[in-house]
Amino acid sequence: MPLPAVRPTRVLAPSSARPVAAPRTAAPRPDAWLATRRPPAPTLAAAARALADLAASLAARQDHRAAFAAVYAMQVSDMAAEVQQPGYYADPAWMTRLALDFAQRYLDAVEAHDAGQRAAVPAAWLLALDRARAGDGPVMGDVLLAMNAHLTHDLALAAAATGPTPAHRADYMRFNETMRRNVDRVQDLLAARFLAPGGSAVGALDAALGPVDEWLAGQAISRLRAKAWDDAVALRREGPAGQARLDARATRVGRVLDWLARRLPTRWGRERLA
């Protein structure tokens, strides 16, 4: 008797054998190079506290980097108050994001400098932070070097990362007025905490010039910030090459400032920082 026909058994492939789609990964942002090393502080008040704490910590170590940190803490505290005033800025949320990103770039530079991660510190900041930490030059020179690195290099990057739209330029430039008004307060803060009593010409110069020094400082700050805005717009087109260009320019300016500062009397600094 012939054997019954046997139907071939259908072998089912296990689920694990099915082709698995490759996991989706987020495409890298084209402007990822603009990001800070770590996320900025959640609020401007928190950023101001971080800067004030940094200034106190550095001063306790007699580190001249404390002077710029203290000045900067005051400026960020002012911004925190201004963004709360209805109508002061057309877009206070945008100004807040810009200020937070801007402050974080300074904190990133100091953190990398302290950690010895010199390759992660922009050249303009290396010059400023090295000079200030050495403590062998006038405090005013240390502050000017830090201001140059922050305004010439960091500000353009922060504005580029935040999105420099034409509608935001008026808000951006309005902070110039705050900085101009603060010239006397900055001088008072430096004199009280970082400059030698009676050994600094800052007070005498301020008294002799009257409102002229505030006007000159305001003009210089306005020009630097206007240039930083133009640089931010250009950075959106240039990419990382633009950052290298900014750092090179800020470093060149810093070397000139450093040469001039080295001609100031070192006795202008306090024997012990406050």
Summary of the structure (lengths in Angstrom):
residues: 274
radius of gyration: 26.2
end to end distance: 110.9
largest distance: 126.5
contacts: 811
relative contact order: 0.14
helix: 69%
strand: 1%
